[in-house]
């Protein structure tokens, strides 16, 4: 099941120290995804935001999707 969100509460500075952020990149060096993983001590949540390009120009940034 996936859940989409526009903004994440874990994005606020100081919101939670248990958030790890990682990035993936396309072959041309543009950012493909941002992945935020949050562990509340009982459950691990993973949120992904995907970046889409056309001819090297950013055309879309997805909502955050929880997986």
N, CA, C and O of each residue as an XYZ file, in Angstrom:
268
protein
N       0.837     -1.178      0.000
C       0.000      0.000      0.000
C       0.877      1.234      0.000
O       1.866      1.287      0.732
N       0.546      2.201     -0.785
C       1.276      3.458     -0.845
C       0.371      4.606     -0.422
O      -0.839      4.585     -0.648
N       0.981      5.598      0.190
C       0.263      6.800      0.594
C       1.046      7.979      0.054
O       2.272      8.000      0.161
N       0.366      8.970     -0.528
C       1.045     10.147     -1.058
C       0.855     11.330     -0.123
O      -0.178     11.471      0.532
N       1.879     12.180     -0.075
C       1.802     13.389      0.747
C       2.526     14.511      0.035
O       3.536     14.281     -0.629
N       2.015     15.725      0.168
C       2.653     16.880     -0.443
C       3.926     17.253      0.284
O       4.964     17.467     -0.342
N       3.852     17.332      1.600
C       5.006     17.650      2.422
C       5.044     16.670      3.584
O       4.010     16.154      4.011
N       6.239     16.419      4.088
C       6.397     15.504      5.210
C       6.708     16.285      6.467
O       7.485     17.240      6.432
N       6.109     15.889      7.581
C       6.435     16.522      8.854
C       7.909     16.320      9.197
O       8.505     17.154      9.878
N       8.500     15.221      8.733
C       9.904     14.941      9.047
C      10.852     15.872      8.305
O      12.055     15.857      8.566
N      10.330     16.691      7.375
C      11.177     17.615      6.626
C      11.534     18.867      7.412
O      12.515     19.537      7.089
N      10.749     19.194      8.445
C      11.011     20.408      9.210
C      12.317     20.267      9.977
O      12.570     19.210     10.555
N      13.156     21.303     10.001
C      14.397     21.247     10.772
C      14.104     20.917     12.226
O      13.230     21.525     12.844
N      14.837     19.949     12.771
C      14.672     19.552     14.158
C      13.466     18.681     14.426
O      13.190     18.356     15.581
N      12.732     18.290     13.381
C      11.515     17.506     13.581
C      11.837     16.119     14.125
O      11.135     15.626     15.008
N      12.872     15.494     13.618
C      13.225     14.166     14.097
C      14.641     13.831     13.656
O      14.985     13.968     12.482
N      15.445     13.398     14.592
C      16.834     13.063     14.295
C      16.959     11.668     13.689
O      18.044     11.296     13.241
N      15.881     10.889     13.662
C      15.933      9.521     13.163
C      15.601      9.407     11.681
O      15.225      8.331     11.217
N      15.733     10.492     10.937
C      15.439     10.481      9.503
C      16.749     10.428      8.720
O      17.640     11.256      8.910
N      16.844      9.434      7.838
C      18.002      9.326      6.939
C      17.536      9.690      5.540
O      16.474      9.249      5.100
N      18.330     10.495      4.839
C      17.987     10.914      3.486
C      19.028     10.384      2.520
O      20.230     10.492      2.763
N      18.552      9.803      1.410
C      19.467      9.347      0.362
C      18.949      9.828     -0.982
O      17.777     10.178     -1.126
N      19.839      9.840     -1.958
C      19.529     10.355     -3.286
C      19.959      9.345     -4.336
O      20.944      8.630     -4.149
N      19.214      9.282     -5.457
C      19.669      8.537     -6.627
C      19.736      9.521     -7.786
O      19.033     10.531     -7.806
N      20.591      9.206     -8.747
C      20.817     10.108     -9.877
C      20.676      9.366    -11.186
O      20.958      8.171    -11.268
N      20.238     10.077    -12.209
C      20.162      9.548    -13.568
C      21.565      9.532    -14.174
O      22.494     10.114    -13.614
N      21.711      8.876    -15.301
C      22.999      8.787    -15.985
C      23.590     10.136    -16.364
O      24.809     10.267    -16.474
N      22.739     11.147    -16.568
C      23.240     12.480    -16.944
C      23.546     13.351    -15.729
O      23.891     14.523    -15.876
N      23.421     12.781    -14.525
C      23.754     13.505    -13.306
C      22.595     14.241    -12.661
O      22.758     14.819    -11.586
N      21.416     14.234    -13.299
C      20.256     14.875    -12.690
C      19.696     13.971    -11.592
O      19.815     12.748    -11.658
N      19.089     14.587    -10.588
C      18.542     13.826     -9.476
C      17.326     13.027     -9.932
O      16.443     13.570    -10.596
N      17.272     11.742     -9.583
C      16.144     10.890     -9.941
C      15.156     10.768     -8.788
O      13.948     10.903     -8.983
N      15.672     10.509     -7.580
C      14.800     10.370     -6.417
C      15.466     10.900     -5.165
O      16.690     10.986     -5.063
N      14.611     11.254     -4.215
C      15.034     11.526     -2.839
C      14.272     10.515     -1.997
O      13.056     10.380     -2.131
N      14.977      9.811     -1.137
C      14.353      8.809     -0.282
C      14.615      9.193      1.169
O      15.761      9.398      1.571
N      13.539      9.288      1.953
C      13.658      9.587      3.376
C      13.169      8.371      4.137
O      12.064      7.878      3.907
N      14.003      7.894      5.046
C      13.654      6.748      5.861
C      13.580      7.199      7.312
O      14.515      7.812      7.828
N      12.473      6.895      7.962
C      12.221      7.309      9.330
C      11.967      6.072     10.175
O      11.158      5.222      9.803
N      12.644      5.964     11.300
C      12.459      4.853     12.229
C      11.994      5.427     13.558
O      12.728      6.169     14.210
N      10.773      5.083     13.962
C      10.244      5.603     15.222
C      10.537      4.681     16.402
O      10.006      4.876     17.495
N      11.385      3.674     16.177
C      11.721      2.730     17.230
C      10.919      1.450     17.134
O      11.358      0.408     17.621
N       9.760      1.505     16.519
C       8.912      0.323     16.360
C       8.699     -0.019     14.893
O       8.574     -1.190     14.534
N       8.657      1.006     14.047
C       8.364      0.824     12.631
C       9.290      1.703     11.799
O       9.635      2.815     12.198
N       9.686      1.192     10.642
C      10.475      1.983      9.704
C       9.578      2.380      8.545
O       8.919      1.536      7.938
N       9.557      3.682      8.242
C       8.766      4.219      7.142
C       9.709      4.734      6.071
O      10.720      5.360      6.387
N       9.395      4.483      4.819
C      10.203      4.978      3.703
C       9.314      5.812      2.791
O       8.243      5.374      2.371
N       9.781      7.026      2.491
C       9.073      7.961      1.620
C       9.970      8.299      0.441
O      11.160      8.556      0.624
N       9.413      8.302     -0.775
C      10.190      8.581     -1.980
C       9.542      9.704     -2.780
O       8.322      9.749     -2.937
N      10.378     10.611     -3.283
C       9.939     11.680     -4.189
C      10.729     11.501     -5.478
O      11.954     11.386     -5.444
N      10.036     11.477     -6.619
C      10.658     11.215     -7.917
C      10.678     12.487     -8.757
O       9.711     13.249     -8.778
N      11.792     12.703     -9.449
C      11.977     13.872    -10.317
C      11.983     13.394    -11.761
O      12.691     12.443    -12.094
N      11.199     14.044    -12.630
C      11.075     13.667    -14.036
C      11.600     14.797    -14.915
O      11.360     15.975    -14.647
N      12.319     14.418    -15.966
C      12.946     15.389    -16.870
C      12.568     15.080    -18.315
O      12.294     13.932    -18.666
N      12.558     16.116    -19.142
C      12.404     15.974    -20.590
C      13.496     16.826    -21.224
O      13.549     18.038    -21.016
N      14.352     16.195    -21.987
C      15.474     16.874    -22.646
C      16.324     17.649    -21.634
O      16.794     18.753    -21.910
N      16.509     17.038    -20.446
C      17.351     17.641    -19.433
C      16.704     18.736    -18.605
O      17.362     19.338    -17.756
N      15.411     19.008    -18.839
C      14.693     20.053    -18.109
C      13.721     19.388    -17.133
O      12.953     18.509    -17.523
N      13.754     19.798    -15.886
C      12.846     19.261    -14.877
C      11.407     19.574    -15.254
O      11.051     20.737    -15.448
N      10.570     18.532    -15.360
C       9.181     18.725    -15.761
C       8.188     18.350    -14.681
O       7.034     18.776    -14.737
N       8.608     17.550    -13.681
C       7.671     17.141    -12.641
C       8.428     16.697    -11.395
O       9.485     16.073    -11.475
N       7.859     17.035    -10.249
C       8.320     16.521     -8.965
C       7.108     15.851     -8.342
O       6.078     16.491     -8.134
N       7.227     14.573     -8.048
C       6.089     13.834     -7.521
C       5.786     14.216     -6.077
O       6.604     14.829     -5.391
N       4.606     13.842     -5.640
C       4.294     13.902     -4.216
C       5.155     12.858     -3.518
O       5.693     11.963     -4.170
N       5.287     12.962     -2.216
C       5.978     11.928     -1.456
C       5.115     10.678     -1.460
O       3.909     10.764     -1.229
N       5.706      9.520     -1.716
C       4.981      8.257     -1.738
C       5.592      7.343     -0.685
O       6.792      7.068     -0.712
N       4.756      6.871      0.249
C       5.239      5.951      1.287
C       5.163      4.532      0.760
O       4.172      4.131      0.150
N       6.211      3.786      1.001
C       6.199      2.374      0.579
C       6.524      1.479      1.734
O       6.562      0.258      1.578
